[in-house]
Structure formats: structure tokens, C-alpha cells
Amino acid sequence: MTTGTTELIFLGTGTSGGVPAIPCLTNTKQDCEVCLSTLNPEGVKNIKRNTSAMFRFVHEDGRERNILIDCGKSYYESARQWFPVHNVHSIDALVLTHGHADAFFGLDDLRSWCMIDEYNPHGIPVYLDQHTMDVVTTTFPYMVDASRATGGGDIPSFTYNIIEHDKDFEVEGVKFTPLPVHHGRFMSTGEPFWSLGFRFKDLSWVSDCSSIPDSTTEKIRGSKVLVIDGLKESTHPSHFSIPQALEYTNSLNPKPERAFIVGFCHAADHYKEDERVQALDGEGMTKIRVAYDGQKIII
């Protein structure tokens, strides 16, 4: 159970490679306007790290809780910049959407949170489906079986909780509803690769999707806030385009009060795209915006 205000802090709003792309900054042609804009203060919102967020609320016991959604390759830099700004003092749980590098490669950077108090070390509970668990086990075996660690360095301590796609689960007293979506396909078989979104409180989080099954839409329906994937203007096999994100948002009935697009690559300029979606504001329409790194919203 929660009391008072609940918040979502966008720690990252970019795709797997992040923005800017370094080759664009070093290219002698200097022709990528989006990446080059990040070198100046006026282009700061085009700096987009791997999509991730912190769900923050006050538990009924009076203590603040911070639930991290994904920790990808750029988690460390996101945390370094935004945790002090937003006074984040703990990580109470981690929820993973899928087993791609931009969702979980920052796991090792969570070890410091397991050792804040040397006299009372603790493990961070991690919530993930079985496929993601299998990928974590293969990628970071020492995080699952400490006996496989080498050397004398500290390792993070996690408590893994396997979640089912069709069953709600609880994190620190808050109900989470899994939102299974397609996130591209396996090249070897053509079968869809499943990623998870999550509905909690009045927010639905769908950060990585190429299509959304009707059964999942039914679970999203009625959300007041929608966070939705939108890579760029043109289509992509693993992600919604920005037009697809807009079309899906506007297809919901009842419509969300607000929607935030995440997952941008350097083919889309934050400022131009945000101006375009703001122009769609109107009575009875969802207020759609392009999310940016460090943004905090009330939910």
C-alpha cells in the first residue's frame, strides 16, 4: 500500500545504443544534427540513455520505496546524474522487462547498493520472467551462483523472483500486472520475442514493443498514464515507430489522460518531435509528450 504522492523518474529515454552515437560525433562530415546538438546546452534533451525509470512512493509504514525498472548498459551514468538530483537514497527492488543488454547489463553496478551498511548487507529483490532469468544466468553466472565468482572482488546480492506473464505479482505492497508484448522476432525461428511491460497504480509502462496483443491492450485499457515505445518516424522490426505509438495511444478507449514516448534513437530530434505531439493537444485527447532523461512526473 502507498500513501501520498507517487512519482516516476525517467532515468533514460533512449534506445539500446543511446544518443548521441559516438561515430556521429567523430564523423568528419558532421552531418548528424541530433547527435551534434548534444554538445551544446540547447540540445541537452537529445541526450538519451537506455530507457529506464524509478517508481517512487511512500509505503504505509512511512518509509520511501524506490523500485527500479530496468538497468541497462548506461544505468551507472543515469544513476550518477539523476539520483542526487532527485534525492534517491535506496533501491528497494528491480523489475526487468526482458533479457536484452539495454535492460539488464547494469546489474553489476547495483552491488554497491547491497553493501551500503557493512554490518547489515542485504540483497535486492529482482522480478523477471524465466527467459530473462536464463539470459542473466548465462551472462552473469556469478550473480546467480556466487561459487562461480573469480578473484576477491565483491559481487551483488540478489533475490530472484520468477514472474509469470499471466499473473499479477506484488512489489513492496504494490500490485504489478505484466503486459506481454512482442519485441521483434527470433531470427532463427521467426517466433515473436516477448518483452514485458507493467501496469502499476494508474500507469502502464510499455518500453519495448513492435506489436501489442489484444489481450494485453485489455490490461492497459483504463490507465491514466501510458509510457509507450517510439523509436523514430519510420518503421522498425523491433520497436513501435512514433506514428505507431500515436496511433496506438489514440486507439485506446477510454483514452489515457497523459502519454509519454520513450526509446528514441538519433534519427528523431526530441524538440521537433515533442513540438509535433504538442500540436495534437485538444479537448478529449490524450496529452502526449516525448519523455526526457531526468524528467519526473506525478502518477
Secondary structure as UniProt FT lines:
FT   STRAND          2..12
FT   TURN            16..17
FT   HELIX           22..26
FT   TURN            28..29
FT   HELIX           33..37
FT   TURN            38..39
FT   HELIX           41..46
FT   STRAND          52..59
FT   TURN            60..61
FT   STRAND          64..69
FT   TURN            73..74
FT   HELIX           75..85
FT   TURN            86..87
FT   STRAND          93..95
FT   HELIX           101..104
FT   TURN            105..106
FT   HELIX           107..114
FT   TURN            118..119
FT   STRAND          124..128
FT   HELIX           130..139
FT   HELIX           141..144
FT   HELIX           146..148
FT   STRAND          158..162
FT   TURN            165..166
FT   STRAND          169..171
FT   TURN            172..173
FT   STRAND          174..185
FT   TURN            187..189
FT   STRAND          192..200
FT   TURN            201..202
FT   STRAND          203..206
FT   HELIX           214..220
FT   TURN            221..222
FT   STRAND          225..229
FT   HELIX           242..251
FT   STRAND          258..262
FT   TURN            266..267
FT   HELIX           270..278
FT   TURN            279..280
FT   TURN            283..284
FT   STRAND          287..290
FT   TURN            293..294
FT   STRAND          296..298
//
